[in-house]
């Protein structure tokens, strides 16, 4: 098949959604398919930031039109909001038009509701511009792209229920497709932890140090844990901000046990997580949770919130512990339980490691291609 993959970001293999897009395309190519990427890298240099986001769907429409006039294209797999202009202007019902797939990397509408709640609590400041684009027109673009799609791929069941209930999409056109982890993250050697009470326990938090990741609530709990247990250390990896910014949220007496790595190459993550035992993931909005499943593959037991993405991955009490969103006390209790019950922590670690092995990109690519083929068959049959 000839497949176009679009993403409204630069194609950075070390970033979340762009990295997913790149990796999926690589797997398709390994399986013998032709892949074209269209990203912010294809925009003129003068178009960046918000302007680039606004005009990107127009460039996507032009690119798809040019490509299908030169050669047959089977599938356009576009991230939410990317292909709505092409669908409206050119029509997905056009004779021999490719299958239009809209792919969500975490539904913007459910994320928007969480932002509003965090702003109401006073933990997040939303600019006066927010309702104009990200909290307004952008949401309309996303909804339109989903309504026009032949097939909608989502990361979790609550997002799927939302698009069916709120957008009127036929449930038969929606599919849950998880993200995967790189082959080099699979079947890593599992390192048992020490059962000695005085040996160190290391907690990792992976991802941008931003409000959506629950940093306000995690810092309160971690300060209490670090003050209570001198053998506990914490690492923040891929914060996207300086060590000073993270340390500002911690008491001076414990900062020497708070490690900060602002950026890293993706393939370096297993080495960075070596010697860690607990993955803290206090996010309050998450489509899937790549950092979560990657840490599990590295042998870390997750303490994570009952948000849509993590609930697709983790089984409470089997391979991790669930906590309510926005609850510092619950985070503290969960961490303390694992710190004081090492056999339980070790059991969760082993089960988390086993769970992560199911998320092979090759399997996910094959499963997605099967969905393409079924939807294409139905689309062509209907015509």
RAMORA-V142743 format. One line per field, one symbol per residue. ss: DSSP state (h for helix, s for strand, l for the rest). psi: psi as a letter, one per 40 degrees, with the letter a starting at -180 (. if undefined). burial: 1 if it has 9 or more other ideal C-beta (glycine too) atoms within 8 Angstrom, else 0. A space follows every 50 residues. Layout:
BEGIN
ss=???
psi=???
burial=???
END
This chain:
BEGIN
ss=lssssslllllllllhhhhhhhhhhhhhhhlllssssslhhhllllllhh hhhhhhhhhhhhhhhhhhhhllllsssssllllhhhhhhhllllllllss sssllllhhhhhhhhhhhhhllllllllllllhhhhhhhhhhhhhhhlll ssssllhhhhhhhhhhhlllhhhsssllllslhhhlllllllllllllll ssssssllllhhhlhhhhhhhhhhhhhhlllsssssslllllhhhhhlll lhhhhhhssssllllhhhhhhhlllllssssllllllllhhhhhhhhlll sssssllhhhhhhllslllssssllllhhhhhhhhhhhhhlhhhhhhhhh hhhhhhlllshhhhhhhhhhhhhhhhhhhhhhl
psi=ihhhhihfiigheeicddddddddddddddeeihhhihaddeiidehiad ddddeddddddddddddeedihhdhhghihededddddddheeihfiihh hhhhfhhdddddddddddddeeehhhieededcdecdddddddddddeid hhhieiddddddddddefhhdeeiihhiiaiideeifihhhiihehdeii hhhihhihgiddefddddddddddddddheehihhhhfdeiiddddddei ideedeehhhhdiihdeeddddeheidhhhgfiehhdcgddddddddefh hihiifidddeedihhedfihiiiifgddddddddddddegddddddddd ddddddeefhdddddddddddddddddddddd.
burial=01111111101110101111111111111010101111110010000000 01101110111011101100001111111111111111010100001111 11111111111101111110000000000100101101101111111111 11111100110111001010001101111111001101000010000010 11111110101111101111111111000001111111100000111001 00011011011101010011011001111111111111111111111111 11111011111111000011111010110111111111100101110111 111011101111111111101100110010000
END
